[in-house]
Amino acid sequence: MKNCVGQAVRGDNFWNREYELEDIWEKISTGSNILLSAPRRVGKTSIMFHLQDNPKENYIVIYINTESADSENEFWLKVFNALLEEEFVNKLKVHSHTIWQKIKSIRINKISTSGVEFGDGENLDYLLAFEKLLKNIDDGKKLIIMLDEFAQTVENIIKYEDEISAEKFLQRHRQLRQNKKLLEKVSFVYAGSIGLESVVSKLNGIKYINDLNSIKIKPLTSKDAKKFINVLSKSLEVNLKDEVTSYLLEKIEWLIPFYIQLILQEVKTVSRYEDEKIISNEIIDEAILNSLEHKNHFEHWRTKLKEALSIEEFKFAKEILNIMSEDNILDSLEINNIGTKHNIEDEHTKEIVHTLIYDGYINNNDNPKVYRFNSPILKMWWYKNVAN
């Protein structure tokens, strides 16, 4: 297993998330449409790649990243193009002759505001066009369409069109998922680096996603994280004794693969320069400090927030994160007071805080009324590069 920092992985570089994968396949087998719920950097995209590369029998899995789509038209263009891509088409040839023959016979001339125009001159509504594409699936194969960064697409539609268009987009997706003609033929898996619940709550549109079966992708357990460290350490040719591994886990605290991989990368660098094969707690501390210099691994935490929030909302979020980065904790009363200072109503303040929780910045696990950073490493970076 290679130590791949900050990128989705495939094949032998994927750390098997056994329980999450079992949960996903179990939900799919019952006909559920799924929302993969987790903060960024936890490994959702790697899990989706693994599902695509290792489908169960009688399933065909396709992955589509819709992050750049900023309209319903562009979203559907990405979906239809993905269904016609060579890699997917080749899978169809192997796994499902019927679907392959169907797709081979279809040519899409254009996607317009009125629908999808096929090569036969027929112009159909998007949902009807999708039904047309799949209606001949009758050989026991089920299509799983994984939509990564779907919430970002909704955000883009709000930004570049309007909230009415975004709400209509969500409504039509719900209609699609509940189309009885398609229930046995296709399931959707939604994921992304921003929370779909947070986005749709801005539209008062929770009703459009309450049919989704939510699966939370959690950080690694301490036991699993130790195994992960042991495997990566061998790959990197560094020697971490059990007590040093425990110290590393204590310092990382939020045990997502990204932070483990990042710090071990720096551990390798420090050990090389200091010509030390046996890793000490001091080397761990030095590696953590060195990791903060990697702007490319951390800057997105600020930029994503700035993109998702209005100017005043961002100022509010930035202020409460600044305080937490210095004082470690911040209680809900003080958060409300800061919201008032920024002319943000209490309910809206709660929505922004929920966004910060979902997107992996903070938690209130120890006390419902007290908030802190999830990751001590992100906290250190924020204090150094944003708060000061």
Secondary structure, 3 states (H helix, E strand, C coil): CCCCCCCCCCHHHCCCCHHHHHHHHHHHHCCCCEEEECCCCCCHHHHHHHHHHCCCCCEEEEEEECCCCCCHHHHHHHHHHHHCCHHHHHHHHHHCHHHHHHHHCCCEEEEECCEEEECCCCEECHHHHHHHHHCCCCCCCEEEEEEECHHHHHHHHHHHCCHHHHHHHHHHHHHHHCCCCCCCCEEEEEECCCCHHHHHHCCCCHHHCCCCEEEECCCCCHHHHHHHHHHHHHHHCCECCHHHHHHHHHHHCCCCHHHHHHHHHHHHHHHHHHCCCECCHHHHHHHHHHHCCCHHHHHHHHHHHHHHCCHHHHHHHHHHHHHHHHHCEEEHHHHHHHHHHCCCCHHHHHHHHHHHHHCCCEEEEEECCEEEECCHHHHHHHHHHHHC
